[in-house]
Amino acid sequence: MILLAGCAAPESPSPLDADVNAVNERIAQAQEERKAFGKGSVAHDLMTLRIAIHEQTFAMLEQRRVAGRAQVTLSYTVDGKPFRAPADAAADVKRLEDKLKEVRAAREYDLQQIKEAGEPFRPLYTMSAATRAIQISQLEYQLAASRHGFPPYYVPFHPPAEGATPPQVIEVPAGKSAVIQ
């Protein structure tokens, strides 16, 4: 009898494990980026929000991973109703991946402009990049939710208070600048 120990290739991480590891890396990256900004600054607070979204994503993925290892079935309730993953989850994943690619490209543009823009515009691009990073974090959460079957963010609709003026949307024609001079 011959016993061969340790000859098998190491088991590759599951997609869920890979997603958990990726979120941990994004948390560490965001924490490192946040160090460049003073506590209480808008950029610091936006990055703190980004980290909180990543931590929520991590918590949901880790919950799924632990449940899978323990062979426990998880169910979620949203608004008192059982959550069911949409039947078109694959199409949703594709849509989210496309949107994520678009927003990442826009953030890369903002990051490039931070390096190249003159001083009066640098803070604007910094805020834009930080805001887009939050949007990216939200899309990554939704993508993880679609891939792994947990609810995407759910924000109930709250009508504006009586007498409140609704926000105004200003459309900027193509080729025009939205910068106020």
C-alpha positions in Angstrom: 0.0 0.0 0.0 1.3 3.4 -1.0 0.1 6.6 0.7 0.6 9.8 -1.1 -0.1 12.8 1.1 -0.3 16.4 -0.1 -0.2 15.5 -3.8 -3.6 17.1 -4.7 -3.7 20.6 -6.0 -4.9 23.1 -3.5 -8.6 23.7 -3.6 -9.3 26.9 -5.5 -11.5 29.4 -3.6 -15.2 29.4 -4.4 -16.7 32.5 -6.0 -18.1 33.4 -2.6 -14.7 33.1 -1.0 -13.2 35.2 -3.8 -15.8 37.9 -3.3 -15.2 37.9 0.5 -11.5 38.4 -0.1 -12.1 41.1 -2.7 -14.3 43.0 -0.3 -11.7 42.8 2.5 -9.1 44.2 0.0 -11.5 47.1 -0.9 -12.0 47.9 2.8 -8.2 48.0 3.4 -7.7 50.2 0.3 -10.5 52.6 1.4 -9.1 52.9 4.9 -5.7 53.7 3.5 -7.1 56.3 1.1 -9.0 57.9 4.0 -5.8 58.6 5.9 -5.0 61.4 3.4 -8.0 63.4 4.6 -8.6 65.1 8.0 -11.2 63.7 10.2 -14.4 65.6 9.8 -13.6 66.7 6.2 -16.2 65.9 3.6 -13.8 63.6 1.8 -13.0 61.7 5.0 -16.8 61.3 5.7 -17.5 60.1 2.2 -14.8 57.5 2.5 -16.2 56.5 5.9 -19.5 55.9 4.2 -17.8 53.9 1.4 -16.1 51.7 4.1 -19.5 51.2 5.8 -21.0 50.0 2.5 -18.1 47.6 2.0 -18.5 46.3 5.6 -22.2 45.7 5.0 -21.2 43.8 1.8 -18.7 41.8 3.8 -21.2 41.0 6.5 -23.8 39.7 4.0 -21.2 37.6 2.1 -19.7 36.2 5.3 -23.2 35.3 6.5 -23.7 33.4 3.3 -20.3 31.7 3.5 -20.8 30.6 7.1 -24.3 29.3 6.4 -23.0 27.3 3.5 -20.3 25.7 5.5 -22.8 24.9 8.3 -25.3 23.7 5.6 -27.9 26.2 6.9 -30.5 27.7 4.6 -30.9 31.4 5.0 -34.1 33.3 4.2 -34.6 37.0 4.3 -37.7 39.1 4.9 -38.2 42.5 3.2 -41.2 44.5 4.3 -42.7 41.5 6.0 -42.5 39.4 2.9 -40.0 36.6 2.1 -37.3 37.8 -0.3 -36.9 35.7 -3.4 -34.0 36.4 -5.8 -35.4 37.6 -9.1 -35.7 35.1 -11.9 -33.7 37.3 -14.2 -30.7 37.5 -11.8 -28.2 36.7 -14.6 -29.5 39.7 -16.7 -29.3 41.8 -13.5 -25.7 40.8 -13.0 -24.8 41.8 -16.6 -26.6 45.1 -16.2 -24.8 45.8 -12.9 -21.4 44.8 -14.3 -21.9 47.2 -17.3 -22.9 50.1 -14.9 -20.0 49.3 -12.6 -17.6 49.5 -15.6 -19.1 52.9 -16.6 -18.8 54.4 -13.1 -15.3 53.1 -12.6 -14.2 54.7 -15.8 -15.8 58.0 -14.7 -14.0 57.7 -11.3 -10.7 57.1 -13.1 -11.3 60.2 -15.1 -11.9 62.2 -11.9 -8.7 60.8 -10.4 -6.7 61.8 -13.4 -8.2 65.3 -13.3 -7.2 65.6 -9.6 -3.6 65.2 -10.8 -3.9 67.5 -13.8 -6.4 70.2 -12.8 -5.5 73.5 -11.4 -5.9 74.2 -7.7 -9.4 75.8 -7.9 -10.8 72.6 -9.5 -9.0 69.9 -7.6 -11.4 69.8 -4.6 -14.3 69.4 -7.1 -12.7 66.4 -8.7 -11.8 65.0 -5.3 -15.5 65.2 -4.2 -16.6 63.7 -7.5 -14.2 60.8 -7.2 -15.2 60.2 -3.6 -18.9 60.3 -4.5 -18.4 57.9 -7.4 -16.5 55.6 -5.1 -19.6 55.4 -3.0 -21.7 54.6 -6.1 -19.2 51.9 -7.0 -19.5 50.4 -3.5 -23.3 50.4 -3.8 -23.1 48.7 -7.2 -20.6 46.1 -5.9 -23.1 45.4 -3.0 -25.9 45.0 -5.5 -23.8 42.8 -7.7 -22.9 40.5 -4.7 -26.6 40.4 -3.7 -27.5 39.3 -7.3 -24.8 36.7 -7.4 -25.3 35.2 -4.0 -29.1 35.6 -3.4 -29.4 38.1 -0.7 -31.6 41.3 -0.8 -30.1 44.4 -2.5 -30.3 47.6 -0.6 -33.8 48.5 0.2 -34.8 52.0 0.9 -38.4 52.7 1.6 -40.0 55.7 -0.2 -40.5 58.6 2.2 -42.6 61.3 0.6 -41.3 64.8 1.2 -42.6 66.7 4.3 -45.6 68.8 3.7 -44.6 72.2 2.3 -41.1 71.0 1.3 -39.8 72.0 -2.0 -38.7 69.0 -4.1 -35.1 69.0 -5.4 -34.7 70.6 -8.8 -32.8 68.7 -11.5 -30.8 71.0 -13.8 -29.9 69.4 -17.2 -26.7 70.5 -18.8 -26.7 70.4 -22.6 -24.1 68.1 -24.2 -20.9 69.9 -24.7 -21.6 72.6 -22.1 -19.9 72.9 -18.7 -21.8 72.7 -15.4 -19.0 74.6 -13.6 -20.2 77.9 -12.2 -17.7 80.7 -12.8 
